[in-house]
Amino acid sequence: MTDTVLHATDADFADQVLASDQPVLVDFWAPWCGPCKMIAPALDELAGTYAGRAKIVKVDVDQNQQTALKYHVRSIPMLLLFKGGQVQATQIGAVGKGQLAQMIDKSL
């Protein structure tokens, strides 16, 4: 992981994501999830590319079940794009860096 990808918990999700003045791409994942590991390098790259304009935040669904339940995470990886505290876009399953970049670009 790079320093630019943040990790949110049930306790600080509101501060890190909902209160952010930047768009936030949230990756709901788990350490045992193969497709989650596949998209991790793309998320690391995007975090660097969009530094200062958008944030990339990961939420471990095993450790933070309240947040996962609140956003109806039933399948991982599940990516939600938040802007102004609201969900703007949803992507379920592993996708390429280009598709993730498009999600972020639409919110900028």
Contact map, one row per residue, 1 for C-alpha under 8 A:
111010000000000000000000000000000000000100010000000000000000000000000000000000000000000000000000000000000000
111110000000000000000000000000000000000000010000000000000000000000000000000000000000000000000000000000000000
111111000000000000000000000000000000000000000000000000000000000000000000000000000000000000000000000000000000
011111000000000000000000000000000000000000010011001000110000000000000000000000000000000000000000000000000000
111111100000000000000000000000000000000000110010000000111100000000000000000000000000000000000000000000000000
001111110000000000000000000000000000000000000000000000111100000000000000000000000000000000000000000000000000
000011111000000000000000000000000000000000000000000000001110000000000000000000000000000000000000000000000000
000001111111100100000000000000000000000000000000000000001110000000000000000000000000000000000000000000000000
000000111111100000000000000000000000000000000000000000000011001100100000000000000000000000000000000000000000
000000011111100000000000000000000000000000000000000000000000000111100000000000000000000000000000000000000000
000000011111110000000000000000000000000000000000000000000000000000000000000000000000000000000000000000000000
000000011111111100000000000000000000000000000000000000000000000000000000000000000000000000000000000000000000
000000011111111111000000000000000000000000000000000000000000000000100000000000000000000000000000000000000000
000000000011111111100000000000000000000000000000000000000000000000000000000000000000000000000000000000000000
000000000001111111110000000000000000000000000000000000000000000000000000000000000000000000000000000000000000
000000010001111111110000000000000000000000000000000000000000000000000000000000000000000000000000000000000000
000000000000111111110001010000000000000000000000000000001000000000000000000000000100100000000000000000000000
000000000000111111110000000000000000000000000000000000000000000000000000000000000111110000000000000000000000
000000000000011111111000000000000000000000000000000000000000000000000000000000000001100000000000000000000000
000000000000001111111111000000000000000000000000000000000000000000000000000000000011100000000000000000000000
000000000000000000111110000000000000000000000000000000000000000000000000000000000011000000000000000000000000
000000000000000000011111000000000000000000000000000011100000000000000000000000000011000000000000000000000000
000000000000000000011111100000000000000000000000000011100000000000000000000000001111000000000000000000010011
000000000000000010010111110000000000000000000000000001111000000000000000000000001110000000000000000000000000
000000000000000000000011111000000000000000000000000001111000000000000000000000111100000000000000000000010000
000000000000000010000001111100000000000000000000000000011110000000000000000000111100000000000000000000000000
000000000000000000000000111110000000000000000000000000011110000000000000000011110000000000000000000000000000
000000000000000000000000011111000000000000000000000000000111100000010000100111100000000000000000000000000000
000000000000000000000000001111101001000000000000000000000111100000000000000111000000000000000000000000000000
000000000000000000000000000111111001000000000000000000000001110000000000000100000000000000000000000000000000
000000000000000000000000000011111001100000000000000000000001000000000000000000000000000000000000000000000000
000000000000000000000000000001111100000000000000000000000000000000000000000000000000000000000000000000000000
000000000000000000000000000011111111100000000000000000000000000000000000000110000000000000000000000000000000
000000000000000000000000000000011111110000000000000000000000000000000000000000000000000000000000000000000000
000000000000000000000000000000001111111000000000000000000000000000000000000110000000000000001100000000000000
000000000000000000000000000011101111111100000000000000000000000000000000000110000000000000000100000000000000
000000000000000000000000000000101111111110000000000000000000000000000000000000000000000000000000000000000000
000000000000000000000000000000000111111110000000000000000000000000000000000000000000000000000100000000000000
000000000000000000000000000000000011111111100000000000000000000000000000000000000000000000000111100000000000
100000000000000000000000000000000001111111110000000000000000000000000000000000000000000000000000000000000000
000000000000000000000000000000000000111111111000000000000000000000000000000000000000000000000000000000000000
000000000000000000000000000000000000001111111100000000000000000000000000000000000000000000000001100000000000
000010000000000000000000000000000000001111111110000000010000000000000000000000000000000000000000100000000000
110110000000000000000000000000000000000111111111000000000000000000000000000000000000000000000000000000000000
000000000000000000000000000000000000000011111111100000000000000000000000000000000000000000000000000000000000
000000000000000000000000000000000000000001111111110000010000000000000000000000000000000000000000100010000000
000110000000000000000000000000000000000000111111111001110000000000000000000000000000000000000000000000000000
000100000000000000000000000000000000000000011111111000000000000000000000000000000000000000000000000000000000
000000000000000000000000000000000000000000001111111000000000000000000000000000000000000000000000000000000000
000000000000000000000000000000000000000000000111111111100000000000000000000000000000000000000000000000000000
000100000000000000000000000000000000000000000011111111100000000000000000000000000000000000000000000000000000
000000000000000000000000000000000000000000000000011111100000000000000000000000000000000000000000000000000000
000000000000000000000110000000000000000000000000011111100000000000000000000000000000000000000000000000000001
000000000000000000000111100000000000000000000010011111110000000000000000000000000000000000000000000000010001
000111000000000000000111100000000000000000000010011111111000000000000000000000000000000000000000000000000000
000111000000000000000001111000000000000000100110000001111100000000000000000000000000000000000000000000000000
000011110000000010000001111000000000000000000000000000111110000000000000000000000000000000000000000000000000
000011110000000000000000011110000000000000000000000000011111000000000000000000000000000000000000000000000000
000000111000000000000000011110000000000000000000000000001111100100000000000000000000000000000000000000000000
000000001000000000000000000111100000000000000000000000000111111100000000000000000000000000000000000000000000
000000000000000000000000000111000000000000000000000000000011111110110000000000000000000000000000000000000000
000000000000000000000000000001000000000000000000000000000001111110000000000000000000000000000000000000000000
000000001000000000000000000000000000000000000000000000000001111110000000000000000000000000000000000000000000
000000001100000000000000000000000000000000000000000000000011111111110000000000000000000000000000000000000000
000000000100000000000000000000000000000000000000000000000000111111111000000000000000000000000000000000000000
000000000100000000000000000000000000000000000000000000000000000111111100000000000000000000000000000000000000
000000001100100000000000000000000000000000000000000000000000100111111110000000000000000000000000000000000000
000000000000000000000000000100000000000000000000000000000000100111111111100000000000000000000000000000000000
000000000000000000000000000000000000000000000000000000000000000011111111100000000000000000000000000000000000
000000000000000000000000000000000000000000000000000000000000000001111111100000000000000000000000000000000000
000000000000000000000000000000000000000000000000000000000000000000111111100000000000000000000000000000000000
000000000000000000000000000000000000000000000000000000000000000000011111110000000000000000000000000000000000
000000000000000000000000000100000000000000000000000000000000000000011111111101000000000000000000000000000000
000000000000000000000000000000000000000000000000000000000000000000000001111100000000000000000000000000000000
000000000000000000000000000000000000000000000000000000000000000000000000111111000000000000011000000000000000
000000000000000000000000000111001011000000000000000000000000000000000000111111000000000000011000000000000000
000000000000000000000000001110001011000000000000000000000000000000000000001111100000000000011100000000000000
000000000000000000000000001110000000000000000000000000000000000000000000101111110000000001111000000000000000
000000000000000000000000111100000000000000000000000000000000000000000000000011111000000001110000000000000000
000000000000000000000000111000000000000000000000000000000000000000000000000001111100001111100000000000000000
000000000000000000000011110000000000000000000000000000000000000000000000000000111110001111000000000000110000
000000000000000011000011110000000000000000000000000000000000000000000000000000011111111110000000000000000000
000000000000000001011111000000000000000000000000000000000000000000000000000000001111111100000000000000000010
000000000000000001111110000000000000000000000000000000000000000000000000000000000111110000000000000000000000
000000000000000011110000000000000000000000000000000000000000000000000000000000000111111000000000000000000000
000000000000000001000000000000000000000000000000000000000000000000000000000000000111111100000000000000000000
000000000000000000000000000000000000000000000000000000000000000000000000000000011110111111000000000000000000
000000000000000000000000000000000000000000000000000000000000000000000000000000011110011111000000000000000010
000000000000000000000000000000000000000000000000000000000000000000000000000000011100001111100000000000100000
000000000000000000000000000000000000000000000000000000000000000000000000000001111000001111110000000000000000
000000000000000000000000000000000000000000000000000000000000000000000000000001110000000011111000000000000000
000000000000000000000000000000000000000000000000000000000000000000000000001111100000000001111100000000000000
000000000000000000000000000000000010000000000000000000000000000000000000001111000000000000111110000000000000
000000000000000000000000000000000011011000000000000000000000000000000000000010000000000000011111000000000000
000000000000000000000000000000000000001000000000000000000000000000000000000000000000000000001111101100000000
000000000000000000000000000000000000001001000000000000000000000000000000000000000000000000000111111100000000
000000000000000000000000000000000000001001100100000000000000000000000000000000000000000000000011111110000000
000000000000000000000000000000000000000000000000000000000000000000000000000000000000000000000001111111000000
000000000000000000000000000000000000000000000000000000000000000000000000000000000000000000000011111111100000
000000000000000000000000000000000000000000000000000000000000000000000000000000000000000000000011111111110000
000000000000000000000000000000000000000000000100000000000000000000000000000000000000000000000000111111111000
000000000000000000000000000000000000000000000000000000000000000000000000000000000000000000000000011111111100
000000000000000000000000000000000000000000000000000000000000000000000000000000001000000010000000001111111110
000000000000000000000010100000000000000000000000000001000000000000000000000000001000000000000000000111111111
000000000000000000000000000000000000000000000000000000000000000000000000000000000000000000000000000011111111
000000000000000000000000000000000000000000000000000000000000000000000000000000000000000000000000000001111111
000000000000000000000010000000000000000000000000000000000000000000000000000000000010000100000000000000111111
000000000000000000000010000000000000000000000000000011000000000000000000000000000000000000000000000000011111
